[in-house]
């Protein structure tokens, strides 16, 4: 247990683009002492370390032995998670890892078993579920505003990542869908799938039919044959016996309508960093701008 008057000492594994985002966020927290980063390339790692005032390493085990952190945050290329994650677990350090955990179920089972054996804190960074619209969705469901959930619709697509795995879209991107749907609607009991590789580069577009343990059904469409520049690149819709909620583009908009009502409660964020709280129906539109922290 860390004393409440002591900062949490954090080390990073990964000096790339997403590793920089981990460094940026941790460095802004007053309760964190960000101390070191380990990367594969010395020059890149030293540059990242200099940017945030950290010590640089190219060997994970050497960093852990020297720094003895309270938490290790890992952000590596998607297909290279297993070895470094196992190193941290075997060294006995609590860890936060990026999704997907691995591309291989047997590797995932090994990591979870070894972490459980050591009673380690082990978190996977499904950051989308903490976006404001998703938190509002969770609150609405918990408050019973949808009634009994009957069905859910998920769609998310854009350009392909650099992964060469034939099921990259399903594993590294649509894992957000499984996480959100199970978080909001409960465990998924069965899955049926259709996939296509018609554009090459693996099964880049998928359509899944879901059944939840509570009897609700759902659908998921995921693709790398689209663009994140399109409006509504992500859309989540959940219907229940008392209403419907919609989340658009993860962070952009949340809306909720009661059954049979043409009035929608809405909250969205515009491109100036402002939170927009709106209520609209066929008779009137009212909109209130609430400046977000640091917003114009």
BADREN-639132 format. One record per residue (C-alpha): residue in three letters; y, x, z. Coordinates in Angstrom, 2 decimals, decimal comma. Layout:
N
   aa        v        u        w
  ala        Y        X        Z
...
This chain:
296
   aa        v        u        w
  unk     0,00     0,00     0,00
  unk     3,40     1,35    -1,01
  unk     6,04     1,16     1,77
  unk     8,78    -1,34     0,86
  unk    11,49     1,33     1,21
  unk     9,83     3,70    -1,30
  unk    10,13     3,49    -5,07
  unk     7,00     3,00    -7,18
  unk     6,19     6,24    -8,98
  unk     5,23     5,58   -12,63
  unk     3,81     7,83   -15,34
  unk     3,57     6,90   -19,03
  unk     0,83     7,61   -21,53
  unk     2,22     7,26   -25,04
  unk     5,47     8,65   -26,46
  unk     5,69     6,49   -29,57
  unk     7,72     3,40   -30,46
  unk     6,16     1,06   -27,88
  unk     5,91     3,86   -25,35
  unk     9,67     4,11   -25,63
  unk     9,99     0,40   -24,79
  unk     7,88     0,92   -21,66
  unk    10,09     3,87   -20,72
  unk    13,26     1,86   -21,35
  unk    12,19    -1,05   -19,16
  unk    10,79     1,03   -16,30
  unk    13,87     3,28   -16,28
  unk    16,12     0,26   -15,74
  unk    14,33    -0,96   -12,62
  unk    15,84     0,10    -9,28
  unk    12,41    -0,02    -7,59
  unk    10,79     2,42   -10,05
  unk    10,76     6,22   -10,14
  unk     9,78     7,04   -13,71
  unk     8,65    10,66   -13,60
  unk     6,57    11,79   -16,59
  unk     5,16    11,00   -20,02
  unk     2,01    12,26   -21,77
  unk     1,77    12,22   -25,55
  unk    -0,35    13,67   -28,34
  unk     2,40    15,72   -30,04
  unk     4,39    18,23   -27,99
  unk     7,67    17,90   -29,91
  unk     7,63    14,08   -29,87
  unk     6,68    14,00   -26,20
  unk     9,36    16,47   -25,21
  unk    11,96    14,46   -27,12
  unk    10,94    11,25   -25,36
  unk    10,90    13,02   -21,99
  unk    14,40    14,40   -22,61
  unk    15,69    10,94   -23,55
  unk    14,69     9,50   -20,17
  unk    14,84    12,59   -17,97
  unk    11,06    12,93   -17,56
  unk     8,53    15,75   -17,43
  unk     6,44    16,11   -20,60
  unk     2,68    16,62   -20,87
  unk     0,16    16,64   -23,70
  unk    -2,84    16,25   -21,40
  unk    -3,34    13,03   -19,43
  unk    -5,54    14,55   -16,74
  unk    -3,05    17,39   -16,12
  unk    -0,22    14,87   -15,77
  unk    -2,13    12,75   -13,27
  unk    -3,17    15,75   -11,19
  unk     0,37    17,10   -11,05
  unk     2,33    13,85   -10,63
  unk    -0,04    11,65    -8,57
  unk     1,64     8,38    -9,63
  unk     1,35     4,94    -8,06
  unk     0,96     3,33   -11,52
  unk     0,16     4,52   -15,03
  unk     1,49     2,60   -18,04
  unk    -0,37     3,15   -21,33
  unk     1,00     2,35   -24,78
  unk    -1,03     3,94   -27,57
  unk    -2,03     3,12   -31,17
  unk    -4,20     0,00   -31,09
  unk    -7,47     1,69   -32,08
  unk    -7,03     4,55   -29,59
  unk    -6,93     2,75   -26,25
  unk   -10,41     3,43   -24,87
  unk   -10,56     7,17   -24,10
  unk    -7,17     7,51   -22,40
  unk    -7,65     4,29   -20,46
  unk   -11,02     5,49   -19,17
  unk    -9,45     8,82   -18,15
  unk    -6,91     7,01   -15,99
  unk    -9,54     4,73   -14,46
  unk   -11,92     7,60   -13,67
  unk    -9,05     9,46   -12,04
  unk    -8,57     6,44    -9,78
  unk    -5,05     5,31   -10,68
  unk    -3,77     1,70   -11,01
  unk    -2,81     0,96   -14,60
  unk    -0,96    -1,31   -17,03
  unk    -2,31    -1,16   -20,58
  unk    -1,13    -2,61   -23,88
  unk    -3,08    -5,24   -25,73
  unk    -5,59    -5,30   -27,28
  unk    -7,68    -3,70   -24,56
  unk   -10,14    -2,40   -27,18
  unk   -11,60    -3,45   -30,53
  unk   -15,15    -3,22   -29,17
  unk   -16,55    -5,57   -26,51
  unk   -18,88    -2,94   -25,07
  unk   -15,94    -0,58   -24,53
  unk   -13,95    -3,35   -22,87
  unk   -16,90    -4,10   -20,57
  unk   -17,10    -0,42   -19,60
  unk   -13,42    -0,23   -18,73
  unk   -13,48    -3,41   -16,66
  unk   -16,66    -2,37   -14,84
  unk   -15,31     1,06   -13,93
  unk   -11,99    -0,36   -12,75
  unk   -13,78    -2,99   -10,65
  unk   -16,06    -0,32    -9,18
  unk   -12,96     1,50    -7,93
  unk   -11,12    -1,68    -6,95
  unk    -8,16    -0,72    -9,16
  unk    -5,20    -2,84   -10,18
  unk    -5,75    -3,23   -13,94
  unk    -3,31    -5,33   -16,00
  unk    -3,10    -6,00   -19,74
  unk     0,43    -6,48   -21,07
  unk     0,40    -9,94   -22,68
  unk     4,19    -9,97   -22,57
  unk     4,66   -13,10   -24,69
  unk     3,53   -15,41   -21,89
  unk     6,58   -14,36   -19,84
  unk     9,14   -15,40   -22,46
  unk    11,46   -18,14   -21,17
  unk    10,14   -20,89   -23,51
  unk     6,55   -20,13   -22,43
  unk     7,54   -20,24   -18,77
  unk     9,20   -23,62   -19,35
  unk     6,04   -24,84   -21,06
  unk     3,94   -23,75   -18,09
  unk     6,28   -25,50   -15,66
  unk     6,21   -28,74   -17,68
  unk     2,41   -28,79   -17,81
  unk     2,10   -27,97   -14,12
  unk     4,51   -30,79   -13,29
  unk     2,33   -33,24   -15,24
  unk     4,96   -34,02   -17,85
  unk     2,42   -33,89   -20,68
  unk    -0,22   -35,86   -18,82
  unk    -3,76   -34,91   -19,84
  unk    -3,69   -32,33   -22,65
  unk    -5,38   -33,67   -25,79
  unk    -4,75   -30,99   -28,43
  unk    -2,89   -27,76   -29,14
  unk    -1,75   -26,11   -32,36
  unk    -0,98   -22,38   -32,64
  unk     0,35   -20,51   -35,66
  unk     1,51   -16,87   -35,82
  unk     1,88   -14,62   -38,82
  unk     3,78   -11,79   -40,42
  unk     3,31    -8,39   -42,03
  unk     0,25    -6,26   -41,31
  unk     0,25    -3,46   -38,76
  unk    -1,12    -0,02   -39,64
  unk    -4,61    -0,71   -38,27
  unk    -7,56    -0,20   -40,62
  unk    -9,92    -2,49   -38,69
  unk   -11,14    -5,44   -40,84
  unk   -10,45    -7,91   -38,02
  unk    -7,14    -6,39   -36,92
  unk    -5,16    -9,62   -37,17
  unk    -7,61   -11,52   -34,99
  unk    -7,95    -8,81   -32,34
  unk    -4,55    -7,15   -32,06
  unk    -2,23   -10,08   -32,86
  unk    -3,96   -13,41   -32,33
  unk    -5,02   -12,22   -28,87
  unk    -1,57   -13,53   -27,89
  unk    -2,74   -16,97   -29,02
  unk    -5,92   -16,89   -26,96
  unk    -3,93   -15,69   -23,95
  unk    -1,27   -18,40   -24,25
  unk    -3,65   -21,24   -25,03
  unk    -5,98   -20,44   -22,13
  unk    -3,03   -19,90   -19,79
  unk    -1,52   -23,29   -20,71
  unk    -4,52   -25,44   -21,67
  unk    -7,42   -23,91   -19,75
  unk   -10,55   -21,98   -20,77
  unk   -11,74   -22,13   -24,37
  unk   -15,37   -23,24   -24,52
  unk   -16,15   -22,85   -28,24
  unk   -14,67   -21,37   -31,42
  unk   -15,40   -21,98   -35,11
  unk   -13,75   -19,80   -37,74
  unk   -12,89   -19,44   -41,40
  unk   -11,43   -16,12   -42,61
  unk   -10,33   -14,71   -45,94
  unk    -9,96   -11,19   -47,30
  unk    -8,60   -12,28   -50,66
  unk    -5,56    -9,95   -50,47
  unk    -7,63    -6,92   -49,42
  unk    -7,36    -4,83   -46,28
  unk    -9,77    -6,89   -44,21
  unk    -9,71   -10,49   -42,98
  unk    -5,94   -10,79   -42,92
  unk    -5,76   -14,61   -42,64
  unk    -7,84   -16,71   -40,25
  unk    -8,17   -20,37   -39,26
  unk    -9,93   -21,24   -36,01
  unk   -11,06   -24,57   -34,54
  unk   -11,19   -24,61   -30,73
  unk   -12,65   -26,78   -28,01
  unk   -11,38   -26,36   -24,46
  unk   -13,55   -26,78   -21,39
  unk   -11,48   -29,81   -20,32
  unk   -12,36   -31,65   -23,56
  unk    -9,12   -30,99   -25,45
  unk    -9,27   -29,45   -28,93
  unk    -7,04   -27,01   -30,75
  unk    -6,40   -24,96   -33,85
  unk    -5,19   -21,42   -34,50
  unk    -3,88   -20,02   -37,76
  unk    -3,14   -16,31   -37,91
  unk    -2,14   -14,12   -40,81
  unk    -0,93   -10,76   -42,05
  unk    -0,20   -12,39   -45,44
  unk     3,24   -13,63   -44,36
  unk     6,50   -12,28   -42,93
  unk     8,00   -12,12   -39,45
  unk    11,36   -12,64   -41,16
  unk    10,48   -16,27   -41,85
  unk    11,78   -18,90   -39,47
  unk     9,03   -20,25   -37,21
  unk     6,79   -17,23   -37,78
  unk     5,32   -18,37   -34,46
  unk     4,88   -21,98   -33,40
  unk     2,99   -23,45   -30,46
  unk     2,60   -27,20   -30,03
  unk     0,78   -28,85   -27,13
  unk     0,22   -32,62   -27,01
  unk    -0,80   -34,73   -24,07
  unk    -1,14   -38,36   -23,04
  unk     2,48   -38,42   -21,78
  unk     4,35   -36,14   -24,18
  unk     4,56   -33,10   -26,43
  unk     6,07   -29,64   -26,08
  unk     6,90   -27,11   -28,79
  unk     7,65   -23,38   -28,55
  unk     9,26   -21,80   -31,62
  unk     9,25   -18,07   -32,36
  unk     8,09   -17,23   -28,81
  unk    11,56   -16,57   -27,39
  unk    13,79   -18,77   -29,58
  unk    13,30   -22,39   -28,54
  unk    11,46   -24,72   -26,17
  unk    11,51   -28,48   -26,59
  unk     9,84   -31,36   -24,75
  unk     9,58   -35,04   -25,64
  unk     8,07   -37,85   -23,62
  unk     5,57   -40,12   -25,35
  unk     7,38   -42,48   -27,73
  unk    10,81   -40,97   -26,99
  unk    13,15   -39,80   -29,75
  unk    15,08   -37,74   -27,21
  unk    14,11   -34,08   -26,85
  unk    14,94   -31,75   -23,99
  unk    15,60   -28,37   -25,53
  unk    16,46   -24,83   -24,56
  unk    16,94   -22,04   -27,08
  unk    18,46   -18,59   -27,47
  unk    20,75   -17,83   -30,39
  unk    21,32   -14,46   -32,02
  unk    24,38   -13,69   -29,86
  unk    22,20   -13,45   -26,77
  unk    23,26   -16,82   -25,37
  unk    20,99   -19,39   -23,84
  unk    21,51   -22,77   -25,48
  unk    20,64   -25,83   -23,43
  unk    20,62   -28,97   -25,55
  unk    19,75   -32,65   -25,38
  unk    19,72   -34,70   -28,57
  unk    18,65   -38,09   -29,88
  unk    19,52   -40,42   -32,74
  unk    22,85   -41,43   -31,11
  unk    24,45   -38,21   -29,93
  unk    24,13   -34,45   -29,69
  unk    25,35   -32,47   -26,70
  unk    25,08   -28,73   -26,36
  unk    26,01   -26,35   -23,55
  unk    26,20   -22,57   -23,94
  unk    25,20   -20,53   -20,93
  unk    25,93   -16,80   -21,45
  unk    22,84   -14,72   -20,85
  unk    23,18   -11,48   -18,85
  unk    25,07    -9,09   -21,09
  unk    25,56   -11,77   -23,74
  unk    28,83   -12,35   -25,60
